[in-house]
Amino acid sequence: MTTHLTRYEQFQRRIGVQLARSLTGSWRRRSLGVLSLLLGFLLGSNFTMYWFQQVDQQRPFVVLSMVFVIELLVRARTYVKREPWPIGWLAIDNIRIGAVFSVVFEAFKLGS
């Protein structure tokens, strides 16, 4: 059976390569990758709930501002061309991934 290289397959491969990059290398890169994922999860879950409690009727503004910040980080990340990412960009990217995961996780908790 032949596999076709679809856009979804390419997306999965890119995600796998990025995760492999964040977990390979020296102990400093691996530990910073895991710690920044956890820090992003912590920041995402705590700050979004804090912002939601502070602004009662302006929840769409909070969500829009978070999407805007995340989109800026993604756009800035595309300008980094070096193959092993600098350690600062690795941390920023993993914090972003952890924050997005925590927000999605909170949405699933609220939905069930």
C-alpha positions as a Markdown table, in Angstrom:
| # | Residue | x | y | z |
|---|---|---|---|---|
| 1 | Met | 0.0 | 0.0 | 0.0 |
| 2 | Thr | 1.5 | 3.3 | -1.0 |
| 3 | Thr | 1.2 | 6.3 | 1.2 |
| 4 | His | 0.4 | 9.7 | -0.3 |
| 5 | Leu | 2.2 | 12.8 | 1.0 |
| 6 | Thr | -0.8 | 14.9 | 1.8 |
| 7 | Arg | -0.8 | 18.3 | 3.6 |
| 8 | Tyr | -1.9 | 16.6 | 6.8 |
| 9 | Glu | 1.0 | 14.1 | 6.5 |
| 10 | Gln | 3.4 | 17.0 | 5.9 |
| 11 | Phe | 2.0 | 18.8 | 8.9 |
| 12 | Gln | 2.4 | 15.7 | 11.1 |
| 13 | Arg | 6.0 | 15.3 | 10.0 |
| 14 | Arg | 6.8 | 19.0 | 10.7 |
| 15 | Ile | 5.3 | 18.7 | 14.2 |
| 16 | Gly | 7.3 | 15.5 | 14.8 |
| 17 | Val | 10.5 | 17.1 | 13.7 |
| 18 | Gln | 9.9 | 20.2 | 15.9 |
| 19 | Leu | 9.2 | 18.0 | 18.9 |
| 20 | Ala | 12.3 | 15.9 | 18.2 |
| 21 | Arg | 14.4 | 19.0 | 17.9 |
| 22 | Ser | 13.1 | 20.2 | 21.3 |
| 23 | Leu | 13.9 | 16.9 | 23.0 |
| 24 | Thr | 17.3 | 16.1 | 21.4 |
| 25 | Gly | 20.7 | 17.6 | 22.0 |
| 26 | Ser | 22.4 | 18.5 | 25.2 |
| 27 | Trp | 20.8 | 18.2 | 28.6 |
| 28 | Arg | 20.4 | 22.0 | 28.7 |
| 29 | Arg | 18.2 | 22.0 | 25.6 |
| 30 | Arg | 16.1 | 19.1 | 26.7 |
| 31 | Ser | 15.5 | 20.4 | 30.2 |
| 32 | Leu | 14.8 | 23.9 | 29.0 |
| 33 | Gly | 12.4 | 22.4 | 26.4 |
| 34 | Val | 10.4 | 20.5 | 29.0 |
| 35 | Leu | 10.5 | 23.2 | 31.6 |
| 36 | Ser | 9.3 | 25.8 | 29.2 |
| 37 | Leu | 6.4 | 23.6 | 28.1 |
| 38 | Leu | 5.4 | 23.2 | 31.7 |
| 39 | Leu | 5.8 | 27.0 | 32.3 |
| 40 | Gly | 3.7 | 27.7 | 29.3 |
| 41 | Phe | 1.0 | 25.4 | 30.5 |
| 42 | Leu | 1.1 | 27.1 | 34.0 |
| 43 | Leu | 1.0 | 30.6 | 32.5 |
| 44 | Gly | -1.7 | 29.7 | 30.1 |
| 45 | Ser | -4.0 | 28.2 | 32.6 |
| 46 | Asn | -3.5 | 30.8 | 35.4 |
| 47 | Phe | -3.3 | 34.0 | 33.4 |
| 48 | Thr | -6.3 | 33.2 | 31.2 |
| 49 | Met | -8.5 | 32.4 | 34.2 |
| 50 | Tyr | -7.2 | 35.6 | 36.0 |
| 51 | Trp | -8.0 | 37.7 | 32.9 |
| 52 | Phe | -11.4 | 36.2 | 32.5 |
| 53 | Gln | -12.2 | 37.0 | 36.1 |
| 54 | Gln | -11.0 | 40.6 | 35.9 |
| 55 | Val | -12.9 | 41.5 | 32.7 |
| 56 | Asp | -16.5 | 40.4 | 33.0 |
| 57 | Gln | -18.1 | 41.4 | 29.7 |
| 58 | Gln | -14.9 | 41.7 | 27.5 |
| 59 | Arg | -14.0 | 38.0 | 27.3 |
| 60 | Pro | -13.7 | 38.1 | 23.5 |
| 61 | Phe | -11.1 | 40.9 | 23.8 |
| 62 | Val | -9.0 | 38.7 | 26.1 |
| 63 | Val | -9.2 | 35.7 | 23.7 |
| 64 | Leu | -8.4 | 38.0 | 20.7 |
| 65 | Ser | -5.4 | 39.5 | 22.4 |
| 66 | Met | -4.1 | 36.1 | 23.3 |
| 67 | Val | -4.5 | 34.9 | 19.7 |
| 68 | Phe | -2.8 | 38.1 | 18.5 |
| 69 | Val | 0.2 | 37.5 | 20.8 |
| 70 | Ile | 0.5 | 33.9 | 19.7 |
| 71 | Glu | 0.3 | 34.8 | 16.1 |
| 72 | Leu | 3.1 | 37.4 | 16.5 |
| 73 | Leu | 5.3 | 34.7 | 18.1 |
| 74 | Val | 4.6 | 32.4 | 15.2 |
| 75 | Arg | 5.4 | 35.1 | 12.6 |
| 76 | Ala | 8.6 | 36.1 | 14.4 |
| 77 | Arg | 9.7 | 32.4 | 14.6 |
| 78 | Thr | 9.6 | 32.1 | 10.8 |
| 79 | Tyr | 12.5 | 34.5 | 10.5 |
| 80 | Val | 14.9 | 32.2 | 12.5 |
| 81 | Lys | 16.8 | 30.3 | 9.8 |
| 82 | Arg | 19.5 | 28.5 | 11.8 |
| 83 | Glu | 19.0 | 24.7 | 11.9 |
| 84 | Pro | 19.5 | 24.2 | 15.6 |
| 85 | Trp | 17.3 | 26.9 | 17.0 |
| 86 | Pro | 18.8 | 29.3 | 19.5 |
| 87 | Ile | 17.9 | 28.2 | 23.0 |
| 88 | Gly | 15.9 | 31.4 | 23.6 |
| 89 | Trp | 13.6 | 30.7 | 20.6 |
| 90 | Leu | 13.2 | 27.1 | 21.8 |
| 91 | Ala | 12.0 | 28.3 | 25.1 |
| 92 | Ile | 9.6 | 30.9 | 23.6 |
| 93 | Asp | 8.2 | 28.4 | 21.2 |
| 94 | Asn | 7.6 | 25.8 | 23.9 |
| 95 | Ile | 6.0 | 28.4 | 26.2 |
| 96 | Arg | 3.6 | 29.2 | 23.4 |
| 97 | Ile | 2.8 | 25.6 | 22.8 |
| 98 | Gly | 2.2 | 25.0 | 26.5 |
| 99 | Ala | 0.0 | 28.0 | 26.8 |
| 100 | Val | -2.1 | 27.0 | 23.8 |
| 101 | Phe | -2.4 | 23.4 | 25.1 |
| 102 | Ser | -3.6 | 24.7 | 28.5 |
| 103 | Val | -6.3 | 26.9 | 27.0 |
| 104 | Val | -7.6 | 24.1 | 24.8 |
| 105 | Phe | -7.5 | 21.8 | 27.9 |
| 106 | Glu | -9.5 | 24.3 | 29.9 |
| 107 | Ala | -12.0 | 24.5 | 27.1 |
| 108 | Phe | -12.4 | 20.7 | 27.1 |
| 109 | Lys | -12.9 | 20.7 | 30.9 |
| 110 | Leu | -15.6 | 23.4 | 30.6 |
| 111 | Gly | -17.3 | 21.6 | 27.8 |
| 112 | Ser | -17.6 | 18.3 | 29.6 |
